[in-house]
Amino acid sequence: MKTSELFDLLKQHQEKPLLFEYAPNLLIGANYHITEVKHLKIDSVDCGAGTDAWSETIIQLWESPEEIGKTEFMQVSKALSILDKVGHMKAYDLEAEVKFEYSNANFHTAHLFVTGFSIKNGNLLIQLDVNPTDCKAKETCGVAEPSMASSSECAPGGGCC
């Protein structure tokens, strides 16, 4: 989801509580806060010597240990207010992919992609998921599709990576 698409979605549902599902049927606690917004510009080189560049907006969510047991989720309008304040300080690239950074005691820190959203019980529920790493230079390096690839094809000394 692009940053502009997230903002459009939030503007349409300002009166609703905002929930995040970080894994199937697992919600980020109501004690979450938006603690940081990162504007990243990525300039990369892959293992096949291909170059690429893109931008990302990373919104960090953190669960406050002082608010464990909280049951009321942040309103969309409050999240929008925070994100608007950030935008006045540092402009967003509205075409950038938006991701959410999150972890808890049972889930490793990850940048989670938005995979969908729904309205459930009057709440705006944003569904998140991890995106596994991948070799971007499969064709250049002669790497077969994942179902057929052996573990040595894109390993050190394997002629690619």
N, C-alpha and C positions, 0 to 999 in steps of 0.2 A: 504494500500500500504506500502510495506517495504521501508526503507530508500534507500537501493540499487536500488530498482525499480524507485524511484523518481529521483535519480541521473542519471540513465540510460536514463530516459525520457528526462531530461533536456539536457543531452549531445547530444541527437539526434536532438534537436531543438534550438541550441544556438543562431541562427540568428533571432529568433522570439521574439516579445514582450510577456511578461508573465502576464496573467490575471488570477484572481481567482473569481469564482462564489461561494459566501458563502450561498446563498439560491437561489431557482429557479428564474432566470432572474435578480438577484441582484449581481452586481460586486463590489469587493473592489476597491476603487478609485485609479486612476493612481498616486495619491500622496502617495501611500504606500511605506513603507520601511521595510526591514527585520531588526528588532531591537534586537532580542535575539534568540539564539538557545539553547534549554535545552536538556540534555542527562539524561533521567530519568531511574532509576531502581526501579521497583515497586515490593514490597514484601507484599502480601495481605493475609488476612483471611476473608472469607465471613461469612454470618450469619448462615451457616450450619457447621461452623468450618472447612471448606475446605481451604487449602492454595494454593497459586499460586504465580508465579513470572514471570515478563516479563520486557522488556525494551521498551521505547518510545523515539522518537526524536520529540520534539515540536519546531516548527519554528513560532516565533511571528511576525505577520504583524501589522503595525501601520500606520494610515493615518496621515500625517503631516498637521496640521491646517494652516501652512504657505504656503502650496502648493495646497490649494483647487482650483479647476478649471484646474489643470494640465491635459493635454490630452495624453501625451506620457507615456506609461507604461514602467516599467523596462524591459530591455532586459534579456532574459534567461541567456546570457553569464555573465551579471553582478551578477545575483542571484547565479550562479554557482561559481563565483569568491568569493563572500561573504561566501558561504557554504564551499568552499575549504579552505579558510583562517581559518574558525572555526575548520575544520577537522585537520588542522596542529597543532592547539592549544590543542584540546581535540578530541581524536579519536571517530568516530561514531561507533555504533553497527549497521552494515549494515543490520542485520536481524530485527532490531527494527521497530515497526509500526511507520509511520510518521504521525504527526498531525499538524495542523496549528491553532495557537491561534490568535483570532481576536475578535474585538468588534467595534461598532460605536455608535452614539447617539441613533440609533433605533434598535440595536441588542446587546444583552447581551454578555459578555465575554464568549467565549466557545472554547473548543478544538474540532476542526472540522476534521473529517476523509476525506480522499481523496476517492471519490466515482467513479471518472472517469476523463477522459480528452478528449479534442477534438481540432482539428485545425479549427479555425473559422476566416475567413478574414485574413489569414496569421498570426494569433496569436495562441499561445499555451494557451488554456483555461483549467485550472484545476478546476474540480467541487468538492466542499466540502459540507459536511452535518454533522449535529449533529447525535450522536448515543445515543438514550435514555438509561437511567439507566435500570438495570434489576436485578432480583434476580438470582444469579448464583447457588443457592442451592435449586432450585424448587423441585427436586426429594427428597432430604433429608428432606426438610421442608413440603412436601406434598402440595406444591402450584400448583394450576391448571394453565394451559396456560392462558396468559393475557386476552383472550376473555371470559374466564369463571371465572377468579379470582375475589373475592370480595375484597373490600378495607381493610378488617380486617385480611386477611390471613397472610400477612407479615408485620404486624404492632406490635408495642410494646404490649406485653401481648398476642399476637396471637400465641405464641408457636414457632416462627421461629426467627424473628429479635429482 
